[in-house]
Amino acid sequence: MKDFILPDIGEGIVECEVVKWLIVEGQNIKEDDPVVEVMTDKALVEIPAKYTGIVTKLYYGEGEIAKVHSPLFSIDIVNSNNHQVNETAQPKEQTHTVNSPSKVELQTKNVESTSSKALASPAVRRLAREMAIDLTKVIGTGEKGRVLSDDLSQFVVSDNDDTNNKAGHTVELIKGVKASMAKKMTHAAFTVPHFSVSEEIQLDKLIEVKAQLLDTYMQKQLKLTFMPFFIKAISLALHQFPIINAQVNNDCSEITYMDTHNIGFAIDSKIGLLVPNIKGVERLSIMDITSQYNELVDRARLGRVKSEELKGGTISLSNIGVLGGTVATPIINTPESAILALGKIQRLPRFNEQDQVIAVNIMQVSWSADHRIIDGSTLVKFNNLLKSYIENPISLLHPL
């Protein structure tokens, strides 16, 4: 028998939530079979088996918090000849916080004895403390009345006020990717002096070029949107304005000019907002960008982007227009120094050079930048160059 130890996932992550078990006790599994989905504050991660054998015990239930370097499940290992290996993992000292079943049971019993024997797992008890909920007042819907995390979400926090209880307030713990976003955006908003610039861009020529390319891209099974054009245009403009792709250290004493254009884009995934990035855009064509963009979007929406795909970004953009937004004031995705928000496309009247009113496809774009290293004049000039590329999209397909 051997314990499967939750590996170090990286990024300084010390714990994660067990979202879904893909195995059950008594099941035969093979090496590299997916065994569990866990959610960190970065993404949803699928962990594979390291050995072939029979699952003997799951140490955590779904929704519970597992610690890195603690056992997730135990397995009877089978060798290549289908014989069980007589290797027995020596029990380790109880140095984990919520590692072994014995310690989990002990913690549960101790808390139950002081909480009118309210039945709940250690993870649920921790959530209850953080949410200021008295477990003895929660009606558990689990087996034998056990309180589940969903029961806490439905519980009314009212400080024993019956009126508030009837109001039906719902409390939800902020965790995982949402907690990470909350911390990062709070840090960015209060430590980086933002300033914003908005401008409108005419998309008529880009719409024509996109329509001309659709058949070619469809033959390669690629979905073509406007995003790859903007990603490429940003990269081309960065060559002339490297400060937009730079990063400043914490005490604002040094500027690092990034050699590559790793352009991120915000995705509304099932686990929260994710910002994966395409590495080395300066070396990629529109078709290359489209291919990588489509793949990242599909996996990000499922919360299955890799850790390295969320790291190393140098500039970001967010397409609020797909949801109907027009103008925004985006928060910088630190340590980056600038972010672009794309508004929805609108058919609006404008004057041509002959002062005639014509219908034009307009998109409002909104920039936010770190005012410590980027001044308003530089950002406006950078956006003007970006605008010239978008309004003359042939330059994106055949850059000089």
Secondary structure, DSSP 8 states (H G I E B T S, - for coil): -EEEE----STT--EEEEEEES--TT-EE-TT-EEEEEE-SS-EEEEE-SS-EEEEEE-S-TT-EEETTSEEEEEEEB-TTS-B---------S-SSS-SHHHHHHHHHHHHHTTTT--B-HHHHHHHHHTT--GGGS---SGGG-B-HHHHHHS---TT-HHHHHHT-------HHHHHHHHHHHHHHHHS-EEEEEEEEE-HHHHHHHHHHHHHHHHTT----SHHHHHHHHHHHHHH-GGGGEEE-TTS--EEE-SS--EEE-EEETTEEE--EETTGGG--HHHHHHHHHHHHHHHHTT---HHHHS---EEEEEGGGGT---------TT-SEEEEEEEEEEEEEE-TTS-EEEEEEEEEEEEEETTT--HHHHHHHHHHHHHHHHSTHHHHS--
